[in-house]
Amino acid sequence: MGRLKRLYKLFREMSSKGCKPDIYTFNSLINGLCKNEKMDQALKRWVQPEVK
């Protein structure tokens, strides 16, 4: 499993267990997306993070 897939899996697991994502979580996610040339997804996360 690639790093980006593991990051998404971890992100979902954290959310399902009630851990609220913080700035470090989103920074890691956006960084991974950018490194994998998924700029549209990174911009979407940056503009509208899924903070509950």
Contacts in CASP RR format, 6 or more apart in sequence:
PFRMAT RR
TARGET T0000
AUTHOR 0000-0000-0000
METHOD contacts of the structure
MODEL  1
MGRLKRLYKLFREMSSKGCKPDIYTFNSLINGLCKNEKMDQALKRWVQPE
VK
1 9 0 8 1.000
3 32 0 8 1.000
4 32 0 8 1.000
4 33 0 8 1.000
4 36 0 8 1.000
4 38 0 8 1.000
7 28 0 8 1.000
7 29 0 8 1.000
7 32 0 8 1.000
8 29 0 8 1.000
11 21 0 8 1.000
11 25 0 8 1.000
11 29 0 8 1.000
14 21 0 8 1.000
14 25 0 8 1.000
15 21 0 8 1.000
15 50 0 8 1.000
15 52 0 8 1.000
20 51 0 8 1.000
20 52 0 8 1.000
21 49 0 8 1.000
21 50 0 8 1.000
21 51 0 8 1.000
26 45 0 8 1.000
26 46 0 8 1.000
26 49 0 8 1.000
29 45 0 8 1.000
30 42 0 8 1.000
30 45 0 8 1.000
30 46 0 8 1.000
32 38 0 8 1.000
32 42 0 8 1.000
33 39 0 8 1.000
33 41 0 8 1.000
33 42 0 8 1.000
33 45 0 8 1.000
34 42 0 8 1.000
END
